[in-house]
C-alpha cells in the first residue's frame, strides 16, 4: 500500500455524467451503499408542518 489515499476507510461510488449532471451510477450501487431510513416520510411530514406559516387572525375580520 504505497498510495496514501488507499488508507481511507470509505470510497465514493462510481459516477456517471459530468458537472451538474454528475450522479452516482445505479449500476455500481449495491446493498452496502446508501442508507436505511424508514422514518424519513414521518420526518418529512413533521418538517413540513413546522414550515407552515401561522394563520393570520386579522385576515377574516
PDB file of N, H, CA, C and O in Angstrom:
ATOM      1  N   UNK A   1       0.843  -1.168   0.000  1.00  0.00           N
ATOM      2  CA  UNK A   1       0.000   0.000   0.000  1.00  0.00           C
ATOM      3  C   UNK A   1       0.895   1.241   0.000  1.00  0.00           C
ATOM      4  O   UNK A   1       1.185   1.801   1.057  1.00  0.00           O
ATOM      5  N   UNK A   2       1.322   1.657  -1.161  1.00  0.00           N
ATOM      6  H   UNK A   2       1.086   1.202  -2.020  1.00  0.00           H
ATOM      7  CA  UNK A   2       2.189   2.821  -1.267  1.00  0.00           C
ATOM      8  C   UNK A   2       1.399   4.108  -1.505  1.00  0.00           C
ATOM      9  O   UNK A   2       1.909   5.202  -1.262  1.00  0.00           O
ATOM     10  N   UNK A   3       0.175   3.984  -1.971  1.00  0.00           N
ATOM     11  H   UNK A   3      -0.239   3.096  -2.168  1.00  0.00           H
ATOM     12  CA  UNK A   3      -0.663   5.158  -2.213  1.00  0.00           C
ATOM     13  C   UNK A   3      -1.310   5.602  -0.898  1.00  0.00           C
ATOM     14  O   UNK A   3      -2.051   4.820  -0.302  1.00  0.00           O
ATOM     15  N   UNK A   4      -1.055   6.835  -0.419  1.00  0.00           N
ATOM     16  H   UNK A   4      -0.453   7.470  -0.903  1.00  0.00           H
ATOM     17  CA  UNK A   4      -1.633   7.271   0.857  1.00  0.00           C
ATOM     18  C   UNK A   4      -3.156   7.337   0.826  1.00  0.00           C
ATOM     19  O   UNK A   4      -3.794   7.269   1.877  1.00  0.00           O
ATOM     20  N   UNK A   5      -3.746   7.467  -0.348  1.00  0.00           N
ATOM     21  H   UNK A   5      -3.228   7.523  -1.201  1.00  0.00           H
ATOM     22  CA  UNK A   5      -5.204   7.514  -0.434  1.00  0.00           C
ATOM     23  C   UNK A   5      -5.841   6.150  -0.206  1.00  0.00           C
ATOM     24  O   UNK A   5      -7.044   6.073   0.045  1.00  0.00           O
ATOM     25  N   UNK A   6      -5.065   5.074  -0.287  1.00  0.00           N
ATOM     26  H   UNK A   6      -4.088   5.137  -0.490  1.00  0.00           H
ATOM     27  CA  UNK A   6      -5.598   3.739  -0.028  1.00  0.00           C
ATOM     28  C   UNK A   6      -5.928   3.531   1.444  1.00  0.00           C
ATOM     29  O   UNK A   6      -6.583   2.549   1.795  1.00  0.00           O
ATOM     30  N   UNK A   7      -5.484   4.441   2.312  1.00  0.00           N
ATOM     31  H   UNK A   7      -4.952   5.238   2.027  1.00  0.00           H
ATOM     32  CA  UNK A   7      -5.737   4.313   3.740  1.00  0.00           C
ATOM     33  C   UNK A   7      -7.135   4.786   4.128  1.00  0.00           C
ATOM     34  O   UNK A   7      -7.563   4.574   5.263  1.00  0.00           O
ATOM     35  N   UNK A   8      -7.839   5.413   3.217  1.00  0.00           N
ATOM     36  H   UNK A   8      -7.491   5.584   2.296  1.00  0.00           H
ATOM     37  CA  UNK A   8      -9.181   5.915   3.521  1.00  0.00           C
ATOM     38  C   UNK A   8     -10.112   4.764   3.869  1.00  0.00           C
ATOM     39  O   UNK A   8      -9.973   3.659   3.344  1.00  0.00           O
ATOM     40  N   UNK A   9     -11.055   5.028   4.752  1.00  0.00           N
ATOM     41  H   UNK A   9     -11.168   5.926   5.179  1.00  0.00           H
ATOM     42  CA  UNK A   9     -11.968   3.973   5.189  1.00  0.00           C
ATOM     43  C   UNK A   9     -13.214   3.888   4.327  1.00  0.00           C
ATOM     44  O   UNK A   9     -13.955   2.909   4.413  1.00  0.00           O
ATOM     45  N   UNK A  10     -13.457   4.891   3.500  1.00  0.00           N
ATOM     46  H   UNK A  10     -12.855   5.686   3.430  1.00  0.00           H
ATOM     47  CA  UNK A  10     -14.627   4.836   2.627  1.00  0.00           C
ATOM     48  C   UNK A  10     -14.260   5.387   1.258  1.00  0.00           C
ATOM     49  O   UNK A  10     -13.295   6.136   1.105  1.00  0.00           O
ATOM     50  N   UNK A  11     -15.042   5.004   0.288  1.00  0.00           N
ATOM     51  H   UNK A  11     -15.826   4.396   0.413  1.00  0.00           H
ATOM     52  CA  UNK A  11     -14.826   5.483  -1.077  1.00  0.00           C
ATOM     53  C   UNK A  11     -16.170   5.854  -1.681  1.00  0.00           C
ATOM     54  O   UNK A  11     -17.182   5.200  -1.429  1.00  0.00           O
ATOM     55  N   UNK A  12     -16.165   6.890  -2.465  1.00  0.00           N
ATOM     56  H   UNK A  12     -15.343   7.421  -2.669  1.00  0.00           H
ATOM     57  CA  UNK A  12     -17.394   7.301  -3.141  1.00  0.00           C
ATOM     58  C   UNK A  12     -17.718   6.311  -4.249  1.00  0.00           C
ATOM     59  O   UNK A  12     -16.810   5.801  -4.905  1.00  0.00           O
ATOM     60  N   UNK A  13     -18.998   6.031  -4.467  1.00  0.00           N
ATOM     61  H   UNK A  13     -19.736   6.446  -3.934  1.00  0.00           H
ATOM     62  CA  UNK A  13     -19.374   5.144  -5.570  1.00  0.00           C
ATOM     63  C   UNK A  13     -19.018   5.768  -6.921  1.00  0.00           C
ATOM     64  O   UNK A  13     -18.800   6.976  -7.018  1.00  0.00           O
ATOM     65  N   UNK A  14     -18.964   4.956  -7.931  1.00  0.00           N
ATOM     66  H   UNK A  14     -19.141   3.975  -7.852  1.00  0.00           H
ATOM     67  CA  UNK A  14     -18.685   5.439  -9.284  1.00  0.00           C
ATOM     68  C   UNK A  14     -19.786   6.407  -9.720  1.00  0.00           C
ATOM     69  O   UNK A  14     -20.937   6.279  -9.303  1.00  0.00           O
ATOM     70  N   UNK A  15     -19.426   7.362 -10.550  1.00  0.00           N
ATOM     71  H   UNK A  15     -18.491   7.466 -10.889  1.00  0.00           H
ATOM     72  CA  UNK A  15     -20.397   8.336 -11.040  1.00  0.00           C
ATOM     73  C   UNK A  15     -20.499   8.274 -12.553  1.00  0.00           C
ATOM     74  O   UNK A  15     -19.604   7.775 -13.236  1.00  0.00           O
ATOM     75  N   UNK A  16     -21.602   8.789 -13.060  1.00  0.00           N
ATOM     76  H   UNK A  16     -22.329   9.195 -12.506  1.00  0.00           H
ATOM     77  CA  UNK A  16     -21.795   8.957 -14.499  1.00  0.00           C
ATOM     78  C   UNK A  16     -22.166  10.413 -14.735  1.00  0.00           C
ATOM     79  O   UNK A  16     -22.691  11.075 -13.840  1.00  0.00           O
ATOM     80  N   UNK A  17     -21.900  10.907 -15.923  1.00  0.00           N
ATOM     81  H   UNK A  17     -21.474  10.369 -16.650  1.00  0.00           H
ATOM     82  CA  UNK A  17     -22.198  12.296 -16.240  1.00  0.00           C
ATOM     83  C   UNK A  17     -21.095  13.220 -15.755  1.00  0.00           C
ATOM     84  O   UNK A  17     -20.165  12.809 -15.060  1.00  0.00           O
ATOM     85  N   UNK A  18     -21.229  14.483 -16.143  1.00  0.00           N
ATOM     86  H   UNK A  18     -21.984  14.817 -16.707  1.00  0.00           H
ATOM     87  CA  UNK A  18     -20.227  15.476 -15.761  1.00  0.00           C
ATOM     88  C   UNK A  18     -20.916  16.743 -15.277  1.00  0.00           C
ATOM     89  O   UNK A  18     -22.053  17.034 -15.650  1.00  0.00           O
ATOM     90  N   UNK A  19     -20.214  17.482 -14.448  1.00  0.00           N
ATOM     91  H   UNK A  19     -19.291  17.245 -14.144  1.00  0.00           H
ATOM     92  CA  UNK A  19     -20.715  18.773 -13.981  1.00  0.00           C
ATOM     93  C   UNK A  19     -22.036  18.647 -13.243  1.00  0.00           C
ATOM     94  O   UNK A  19     -22.181  17.818 -12.345  1.00  0.00           O
ATOM     95  N   UNK A  20     -22.999  19.478 -13.629  1.00  0.00           N
ATOM     96  H   UNK A  20     -22.881  20.152 -14.358  1.00  0.00           H
ATOM     97  CA  UNK A  20     -24.314  19.482 -12.972  1.00  0.00           C
ATOM     98  C   UNK A  20     -25.065  18.175 -13.185  1.00  0.00           C
ATOM     99  O   UNK A  20     -25.975  17.859 -12.418  1.00  0.00           O
ATOM    100  N   UNK A  21     -24.708  17.422 -14.194  1.00  0.00           N
ATOM    101  H   UNK A  21     -23.969  17.678 -14.817  1.00  0.00           H
ATOM    102  CA  UNK A  21     -25.401  16.168 -14.490  1.00  0.00           C
ATOM    103  C   UNK A  21     -24.730  14.964 -13.846  1.00  0.00           C
ATOM    104  O   UNK A  21     -25.160  13.831 -14.062  1.00  0.00           O
ATOM    105  N   UNK A  22     -23.688  15.190 -13.062  1.00  0.00           N
ATOM    106  H   UNK A  22     -23.339  16.110 -12.886  1.00  0.00           H
ATOM    107  CA  UNK A  22     -22.982  14.093 -12.400  1.00  0.00           C
ATOM    108  C   UNK A  22     -23.872  13.461 -11.342  1.00  0.00           C
ATOM    109  O   UNK A  22     -24.502  14.166 -10.553  1.00  0.00           O
ATOM    110  N   UNK A  23     -23.925  12.141 -11.323  1.00  0.00           N
ATOM    111  H   UNK A  23     -23.413  11.568 -11.963  1.00  0.00           H
ATOM    112  CA  UNK A  23     -24.743  11.406 -10.350  1.00  0.00           C
ATOM    113  C   UNK A  23     -24.112  10.045 -10.125  1.00  0.00           C
ATOM    114  O   UNK A  23     -23.299   9.581 -10.924  1.00  0.00           O
ATOM    115  N   UNK A  24     -24.501   9.409  -9.018  1.00  0.00           N
ATOM    116  H   UNK A  24     -25.162   9.787  -8.369  1.00  0.00           H
ATOM    117  CA  UNK A  24     -23.983   8.071  -8.750  1.00  0.00           C
ATOM    118  C   UNK A  24     -24.511   7.099  -9.794  1.00  0.00           C
ATOM    119  O   UNK A  24     -25.671   7.172 -10.200  1.00  0.00           O
ATOM    120  N   UNK A  25     -23.659   6.201 -10.215  1.00  0.00           N
ATOM    121  H   UNK A  25     -22.717   6.141  -9.885  1.00  0.00           H
ATOM    122  CA  UNK A  25     -24.015   5.194 -11.209  1.00  0.00           C
ATOM    123  C   UNK A  25     -24.875   4.121 -10.540  1.00  0.00           C
ATOM    124  O   UNK A  25     -24.376   3.391  -9.683  1.00  0.00           O
ATOM    125  N   UNK A  26     -26.163   4.005 -10.912  1.00  0.00           N
ATOM    126  H   UNK A  26     -26.568   4.598 -11.608  1.00  0.00           H
ATOM    127  CA  UNK A  26     -27.020   3.000 -10.276  1.00  0.00           C
ATOM    128  C   UNK A  26     -26.531   1.576 -10.499  1.00  0.00           C
ATOM    129  O   UNK A  26     -26.815   0.695  -9.687  1.00  0.00           O
ATOM    130  N   UNK A  27     -25.805   1.335 -11.580  1.00  0.00           N
ATOM    131  H   UNK A  27     -25.575   2.051 -12.239  1.00  0.00           H
ATOM    132  CA  UNK A  27     -25.273   0.002 -11.854  1.00  0.00           C
ATOM    133  C   UNK A  27     -24.173  -0.373 -10.860  1.00  0.00           C
ATOM    134  O   UNK A  27     -23.946  -1.555 -10.599  1.00  0.00           O
ATOM    135  N   UNK A  28     -23.487   0.639 -10.302  1.00  0.00           N
ATOM    136  H   UNK A  28     -23.671   1.599 -10.513  1.00  0.00           H
ATOM    137  CA  UNK A  28     -22.372   0.379  -9.393  1.00  0.00           C
ATOM    138  C   UNK A  28     -22.809   0.301  -7.930  1.00  0.00           C
ATOM    139  O   UNK A  28     -22.023  -0.111  -7.077  1.00  0.00           O
ATOM    140  N   UNK A  29     -24.057   0.691  -7.627  1.00  0.00           N
ATOM    141  H   UNK A  29     -24.695   1.025  -8.320  1.00  0.00           H
ATOM    142  CA  UNK A  29     -24.529   0.681  -6.241  1.00  0.00           C
ATOM    143  C   UNK A  29     -24.992  -0.709  -5.837  1.00  0.00           C
ATOM    144  O   UNK A  29     -25.523  -1.466  -6.651  1.00  0.00           O
ATOM    145  N   UNK A  30     -24.781  -1.033  -4.555  1.00  0.00           N
ATOM    146  H   UNK A  30     -24.350  -0.419  -3.895  1.00  0.00           H
ATOM    147  CA  UNK A  30     -25.276  -2.305  -4.027  1.00  0.00           C
ATOM    148  C   UNK A  30     -25.811  -2.079  -2.615  1.00  0.00           C
ATOM    149  O   UNK A  30     -25.972  -0.932  -2.198  1.00  0.00           O
ATOM    150  N   UNK A  31     -26.083  -3.133  -1.886  1.00  0.00           N
ATOM    151  H   UNK A  31     -25.952  -4.065  -2.225  1.00  0.00           H
ATOM    152  CA  UNK A  31     -26.684  -3.031  -0.555  1.00  0.00           C
ATOM    153  C   UNK A  31     -25.774  -2.322   0.446  1.00  0.00           C
ATOM    154  O   UNK A  31     -26.262  -1.818   1.457  1.00  0.00           O
ATOM    155  N   UNK A  32     -24.483  -2.269   0.197  1.00  0.00           N
ATOM    156  H   UNK A  32     -24.086  -2.678  -0.625  1.00  0.00           H
ATOM    157  CA  UNK A  32     -23.553  -1.608   1.107  1.00  0.00           C
ATOM    158  C   UNK A  32     -23.560  -0.089   0.946  1.00  0.00           C
ATOM    159  O   UNK A  32     -23.049   0.624   1.810  1.00  0.00           O
ATOM    160  N   UNK A  33     -24.129   0.412  -0.145  1.00  0.00           N
ATOM    161  H   UNK A  33     -24.544  -0.168  -0.847  1.00  0.00           H
ATOM    162  CA  UNK A  33     -24.189   1.849  -0.399  1.00  0.00           C
ATOM    163  C   UNK A  33     -25.565   2.375   0.009  1.00  0.00           C
ATOM    164  O   UNK A  33     -26.549   1.634  -0.005  1.00  0.00           O
ATOM    165  N   UNK A  34     -25.625   3.633   0.366  1.00  0.00           N
ATOM    166  H   UNK A  34     -24.826   4.234   0.377  1.00  0.00           H
ATOM    167  CA  UNK A  34     -26.907   4.237   0.693  1.00  0.00           C
ATOM    168  C   UNK A  34     -27.218   4.168   2.169  1.00  0.00           C
ATOM    169  O   UNK A  34     -26.345   3.917   3.000  1.00  0.00           O
ATOM    170  N   UNK A  35     -28.487   4.399   2.478  1.00  0.00           N
ATOM    171  H   UNK A  35     -29.196   4.603   1.803  1.00  0.00           H
ATOM    172  CA  UNK A  35     -28.917   4.426   3.873  1.00  0.00           C
ATOM    173  C   UNK A  35     -30.206   3.648   4.042  1.00  0.00           C
ATOM    174  O   UNK A  35     -30.918   3.376   3.076  1.00  0.00           O
ATOM    175  N   UNK A  36     -30.490   3.300   5.268  1.00  0.00           N
ATOM    176  H   UNK A  36     -29.911   3.521   6.053  1.00  0.00           H
ATOM    177  CA  UNK A  36     -31.759   2.680   5.620  1.00  0.00           C
ATOM    178  C   UNK A  36     -32.425   3.639   6.592  1.00  0.00           C
ATOM    179  O   UNK A  36     -32.020   3.720   7.751  1.00  0.00           O
ATOM    180  N   UNK A  37     -33.435   4.364   6.141  1.00  0.00           N
ATOM    181  H   UNK A  37     -33.763   4.299   5.199  1.00  0.00           H
ATOM    182  CA  UNK A  37     -34.061   5.405   6.945  1.00  0.00           C
ATOM    183  C   UNK A  37     -35.577   5.258   6.844  1.00  0.00           C
ATOM    184  O   UNK A  37     -36.224   6.015   6.120  1.00  0.00           O
ATOM    185  N   UNK A  38     -36.153   4.285   7.568  1.00  0.00           N
ATOM    186  H   UNK A  38     -35.628   3.670   8.156  1.00  0.00           H
ATOM    187  CA  UNK A  38     -37.582   4.014   7.449  1.00  0.00           C
ATOM    188  C   UNK A  38     -38.471   5.145   7.967  1.00  0.00           C
ATOM    189  O   UNK A  38     -39.645   5.206   7.601  1.00  0.00           O
ATOM    190  N   UNK A  39     -37.957   6.026   8.790  1.00  0.00           N
ATOM    191  H   UNK A  39     -37.004   5.977   9.087  1.00  0.00           H
ATOM    192  CA  UNK A  39     -38.763   7.118   9.343  1.00  0.00           C
ATOM    193  C   UNK A  39     -38.666   8.402   8.514  1.00  0.00           C
ATOM    194  O   UNK A  39     -39.105   9.459   8.967  1.00  0.00           O
ATOM    195  N   UNK A  40     -38.102   8.325   7.316  1.00  0.00           N
ATOM    196  H   UNK A  40     -37.746   7.466   6.948  1.00  0.00           H
ATOM    197  CA  UNK A  40     -37.906   9.519   6.500  1.00  0.00           C
ATOM    198  C   UNK A  40     -39.224  10.206   6.168  1.00  0.00           C
ATOM    199  O   UNK A  40     -39.303  11.433   6.232  1.00  0.00           O
ATOM    200  N   UNK A  41     -40.254   9.452   5.817  1.00  0.00           N
ATOM    201  H   UNK A  41     -40.190   8.455   5.766  1.00  0.00           H
ATOM    202  CA  UNK A  41     -41.545  10.050   5.457  1.00  0.00           C
ATOM    203  C   UNK A  41     -42.141  10.800   6.647  1.00  0.00           C
ATOM    204  O   UNK A  41     -42.665  11.903   6.488  1.00  0.00           O
ATOM    205  N   UNK A  42     -42.061  10.207   7.832  1.00  0.00           N
ATOM    206  H   UNK A  42     -41.635   9.312   7.961  1.00  0.00           H
ATOM    207  CA  UNK A  42     -42.609  10.860   9.022  1.00  0.00           C
ATOM    208  C   UNK A  42     -41.832  12.136   9.353  1.00  0.00           C
ATOM    209  O   UNK A  42     -42.430  13.151   9.711  1.00  0.00           O
ATOM    210  N   UNK A  43     -40.517  12.088   9.234  1.00  0.00           N
ATOM    211  H   UNK A  43     -40.032  11.264   8.942  1.00  0.00           H
ATOM    212  CA  UNK A  43     -39.703  13.271   9.480  1.00  0.00           C
ATOM    213  C   UNK A  43     -40.048  14.372   8.480  1.00  0.00           C
ATOM    214  O   UNK A  43     -40.158  15.539   8.856  1.00  0.00           O
ATOM    215  N   UNK A  44     -40.217  14.009   7.212  1.00  0.00           N
ATOM    216  H   UNK A  44     -40.128  13.061   6.907  1.00  0.00           H
ATOM    217  CA  UNK A  44     -40.571  14.990   6.179  1.00  0.00           C
ATOM    218  C   UNK A  44     -41.892  15.662   6.526  1.00  0.00           C
ATOM    219  O   UNK A  44     -42.006  16.882   6.402  1.00  0.00           O
ATOM    220  N   UNK A  45     -42.894  14.899   6.956  1.00  0.00           N
ATOM    221  H   UNK A  45     -42.801  13.908   7.056  1.00  0.00           H
ATOM    222  CA  UNK A  45     -44.188  15.469   7.321  1.00  0.00           C
ATOM    223  C   UNK A  45     -44.047  16.422   8.504  1.00  0.00           C
ATOM    224  O   UNK A  45     -44.659  17.490   8.509  1.00  0.00           O
ATOM    225  N   UNK A  46     -43.256  16.052   9.501  1.00  0.00           N
ATOM    226  H   UNK A  46     -42.759  15.184   9.497  1.00  0.00           H
ATOM    227  CA  UNK A  46     -43.049  16.927  10.655  1.00  0.00           C
ATOM    228  C   UNK A  46     -42.370  18.231  10.240  1.00  0.00           C
ATOM    229  O   UNK A  46     -42.727  19.305  10.724  1.00  0.00           O
ATOM    230  N   UNK A  47     -41.407  18.131   9.356  1.00  0.00           N
ATOM    231  H   UNK A  47     -41.117  17.259   8.963  1.00  0.00           H
ATOM    232  CA  UNK A  47     -40.703  19.330   8.901  1.00  0.00           C
ATOM    233  C   UNK A  47     -41.641  20.244   8.112  1.00  0.00           C
ATOM    234  O   UNK A  47     -41.555  21.466   8.230  1.00  0.00           O
ATOM    235  N   UNK A  48     -42.528  19.665   7.316  1.00  0.00           N
ATOM    236  H   UNK A  48     -42.597  18.672   7.220  1.00  0.00           H
ATOM    237  CA  UNK A  48     -43.470  20.468   6.548  1.00  0.00           C
ATOM    238  C   UNK A  48     -44.464  21.168   7.465  1.00  0.00           C
ATOM    239  O   UNK A  48     -44.833  22.315   7.210  1.00  0.00           O
ATOM    240  N   UNK A  49     -44.906  20.496   8.531  1.00  0.00           N
ATOM    241  H   UNK A  49     -44.607  19.564   8.738  1.00  0.00           H
ATOM    242  CA  UNK A  49     -45.825  21.109   9.489  1.00  0.00           C
ATOM    243  C   UNK A  49     -45.164  22.297  10.178  1.00  0.00           C
ATOM    244  O   UNK A  49     -45.824  23.305  10.431  1.00  0.00           O
ATOM    245  N   UNK A  50     -43.894  22.198  10.482  1.00  0.00           N
ATOM    246  H   UNK A  50     -43.358  21.379  10.277  1.00  0.00           H
ATOM    247  CA  UNK A  50     -43.172  23.282  11.145  1.00  0.00           C
ATOM    248  C   UNK A  50     -42.985  24.474  10.214  1.00  0.00           C
ATOM    249  O   UNK A  50     -42.898  25.611  10.678  1.00  0.00           O
ATOM    250  N   UNK A  51     -42.924  24.230   8.912  1.00  0.00           N
ATOM    251  H   UNK A  51     -42.995  23.306   8.535  1.00  0.00           H
ATOM    252  CA  UNK A  51     -42.690  25.299   7.946  1.00  0.00           C
ATOM    253  C   UNK A  51     -43.957  26.062   7.583  1.00  0.00           C
ATOM    254  O   UNK A  51     -43.870  27.128   6.972  1.00  0.00           O
ATOM    255  N   UNK A  52     -45.140  25.544   7.944  1.00  0.00           N
ATOM    256  H   UNK A  52     -45.211  24.678   8.440  1.00  0.00           H
ATOM    257  CA  UNK A  52     -46.387  26.221   7.599  1.00  0.00           C
ATOM    258  C   UNK A  52     -46.480  27.535   8.366  1.00  0.00           C
ATOM    259  O   UNK A  52     -46.235  27.568   9.572  1.00  0.00           O
ATOM    260  N   UNK A  53     -46.835  28.627   7.668  1.00  0.00           N
ATOM    261  H   UNK A  53     -47.034  28.601   6.688  1.00  0.00           H
ATOM    262  CA  UNK A  53     -46.957  29.910   8.363  1.00  0.00           C
ATOM    263  C   UNK A  53     -48.174  29.895   9.288  1.00  0.00           C
ATOM    264  O   UNK A  53     -49.164  29.226   8.989  1.00  0.00           O
ATOM    265  N   UNK A  54     -48.115  30.618  10.401  1.00  0.00           N
ATOM    266  H   UNK A  54     -47.312  31.161  10.644  1.00  0.00           H
ATOM    267  CA  UNK A  54     -49.267  30.659  11.304  1.00  0.00           C
ATOM    268  C   UNK A  54     -50.445  31.353  10.636  1.00  0.00           C
ATOM    269  O   UNK A  54     -50.261  32.214   9.776  1.00  0.00           O
ATOM    270  N   UNK A  55     -51.643  30.979  11.032  1.00  0.00           N
ATOM    271  H   UNK A  55     -51.793  30.280  11.732  1.00  0.00           H
ATOM    272  CA  UNK A  55     -52.850  31.588  10.472  1.00  0.00           C
ATOM    273  C   UNK A  55     -52.895  33.059  10.874  1.00  0.00           C
ATOM    274  O   UNK A  55     -52.531  33.413  11.995  1.00  0.00           O
ATOM    275  N   UNK A  56     -53.340  33.910   9.962  1.00  0.00           N
ATOM    276  H   UNK A  56     -53.636  33.623   9.051  1.00  0.00           H
ATOM    277  CA  UNK A  56     -53.444  35.345  10.220  1.00  0.00           C
ATOM    278  C   UNK A  56     -54.809  35.634  10.840  1.00  0.00           C
ATOM    279  O   UNK A  56     -55.816  35.563  10.137  1.00  0.00           O
ATOM    280  N   UNK A  57     -54.876  35.960  12.146  1.00  0.00           N
ATOM    281  H   UNK A  57     -54.058  36.017  12.718  1.00  0.00           H
ATOM    282  CA  UNK A  57     -56.170  36.155  12.797  1.00  0.00           C
ATOM    283  C   UNK A  57     -56.927  37.364  12.259  1.00  0.00           C
ATOM    284  O   UNK A  57     -58.155  37.373  12.340  1.00  0.00           O
ATOM    285  N   UNK A  58     -56.277  38.369  11.722  1.00  0.00           N
ATOM    286  H   UNK A  58     -55.279  38.362  11.656  1.00  0.00           H
ATOM    287  CA  UNK A  58     -56.955  39.555  11.214  1.00  0.00           C
ATOM    288  C   UNK A  58     -57.449  39.403   9.791  1.00  0.00           C
ATOM    289  O   UNK A  58     -58.116  40.300   9.275  1.00  0.00           O
ATOM    290  N   UNK A  59     -57.144  38.308   9.154  1.00  0.00           N
ATOM    291  H   UNK A  59     -56.602  37.580   9.573  1.00  0.00           H
ATOM    292  CA  UNK A  59     -57.489  38.124   7.746  1.00  0.00           C
ATOM    293  C   UNK A  59     -58.994  37.996   7.530  1.00  0.00           C
ATOM    294  O   UNK A  59     -59.518  38.547   6.563  1.00  0.00           O
ATOM    295  N   UNK A  60     -59.707  37.277   8.414  1.00  0.00           N
ATOM    296  H   UNK A  60     -59.280  36.829   9.200  1.00  0.00           H
ATOM    297  CA  UNK A  60     -61.141  37.050   8.248  1.00  0.00           C
ATOM    298  C   UNK A  60     -61.977  38.138   8.916  1.00  0.00           C
ATOM    299  O   UNK A  60     -63.204  38.091   8.827  1.00  0.00           O
ATOM    300  N   UNK A  61     -61.377  39.093   9.566  1.00  0.00           N
ATOM    301  H   UNK A  61     -60.380  39.131   9.639  1.00  0.00           H
ATOM    302  CA  UNK A  61     -62.124  40.106  10.318  1.00  0.00           C
ATOM    303  C   UNK A  61     -62.645  41.195   9.432  1.00  0.00           C
ATOM    304  O   UNK A  61     -63.295  42.124   9.912  1.00  0.00           O
TER     305      UNK A  61
END
